Amino acid sequence: MPSIRLTPRFESARRKFVRRNDKLAHRIQEALQCFAINPQHPSLRLEKLRGSAIWTIRIDQGDRLFFVWSDTGNTAIFFLVGPHDLYKTLGH
């Protein structure tokens, strides 16, 4: 099981993203818990973004949690949450 680290950028993005939406906040927490137990769980739809070190897991049909693996490969560093297409604005 991997360890999880949430960056300050992630925490800030999460607060803005879930503002006044308890259901979405709950989905994010569920996704993180599921990932901690089994990163390969089918419901997460783990995906590596082509040409980058960035990975995503699914919150719901349109929203994702973005992360990179630590140098050792056993810590997932979550740095952003947002719509699936947000990856287009990230530097590779």
C-alpha positions as CSV (number, residue, x, y, z in Angstrom):
1,M,0.0,0.0,0.0
2,P,1.4,3.4,-0.9
3,S,1.6,6.3,1.5
4,I,-0.2,9.5,0.5
5,R,1.0,13.1,0.8
6,L,-1.2,16.0,0.2
7,T,0.6,19.2,-0.8
8,P,-0.5,22.7,0.3
9,R,-1.4,23.4,-3.3
10,F,-3.7,20.3,-3.3
11,E,-5.4,21.4,0.0
12,S,-6.0,24.9,-1.4
13,A,-7.4,23.5,-4.7
14,R,-9.6,21.0,-2.8
15,R,-11.1,23.7,-0.6
16,K,-12.0,25.8,-3.6
17,F,-13.2,22.9,-5.6
18,V,-15.6,21.5,-3.0
19,R,-16.9,24.9,-1.7
20,R,-20.4,24.3,-0.4
21,N,-20.5,20.8,-2.0
22,D,-20.3,18.1,0.8
23,K,-21.1,15.3,-1.7
24,L,-18.0,16.2,-3.7
25,A,-15.8,16.5,-0.6
26,H,-17.0,13.0,0.4
27,R,-16.1,11.6,-3.0
28,I,-12.6,13.0,-2.8
29,Q,-12.1,11.4,0.6
30,E,-13.5,8.1,-0.6
31,A,-11.1,8.1,-3.6
32,L,-8.1,8.8,-1.4
33,Q,-9.1,6.0,1.0
34,C,-9.6,3.6,-1.9
35,F,-6.3,4.6,-3.4
36,A,-4.5,4.0,-0.1
37,I,-5.8,0.5,0.1
38,N,-5.6,-0.5,-3.6
39,P,-4.2,2.1,-6.2
40,Q,-5.2,-0.3,-9.0
41,H,-8.9,-0.4,-7.9
42,P,-11.0,-0.3,-11.1
43,S,-13.3,2.5,-9.8
44,L,-10.3,4.9,-9.6
45,R,-9.4,4.5,-13.3
46,L,-5.7,5.1,-12.6
47,E,-4.2,6.9,-15.6
48,K,-0.7,8.1,-16.4
49,L,-0.8,11.3,-18.5
50,R,1.1,10.7,-21.7
51,G,4.6,12.3,-21.9
52,S,4.7,13.3,-18.2
53,A,5.2,12.0,-14.7
54,I,1.7,13.0,-13.7
55,W,-1.0,10.4,-12.8
56,T,-4.7,10.8,-12.2
57,I,-7.4,9.0,-10.3
58,R,-11.1,9.5,-10.9
59,I,-13.4,11.2,-8.4
60,D,-16.4,11.0,-10.7
61,Q,-17.0,11.1,-14.4
62,G,-15.5,14.5,-15.0
63,D,-13.2,15.2,-12.1
64,R,-9.8,13.9,-11.2
65,L,-7.1,14.0,-8.5
66,F,-3.6,14.7,-9.9
67,F,-0.4,13.2,-8.4
68,V,3.1,12.2,-9.0
69,W,5.0,9.3,-7.4
70,S,7.9,10.1,-5.1
71,D,11.5,9.2,-6.2
72,T,11.2,6.0,-4.2
73,G,7.9,5.1,-5.8
74,N,6.0,4.3,-2.6
75,T,4.5,7.7,-1.9
76,A,1.8,9.4,-4.0
77,I,2.1,13.2,-3.8
78,F,-1.3,14.7,-4.6
79,F,-0.9,18.2,-5.9
80,L,-4.2,19.2,-7.6
81,V,-7.9,18.4,-7.9
82,G,-10.1,19.5,-10.7
83,P,-11.9,18.7,-14.0
84,H,-10.4,16.0,-16.2
85,D,-9.3,18.6,-18.9
86,L,-7.2,20.4,-16.3
87,Y,-4.3,18.2,-17.4
88,K,-4.1,20.3,-20.6
89,T,-2.9,23.3,-18.6
90,L,-0.2,21.4,-16.7
91,G,3.4,21.5,-17.8
92,H,4.8,18.1,-18.8
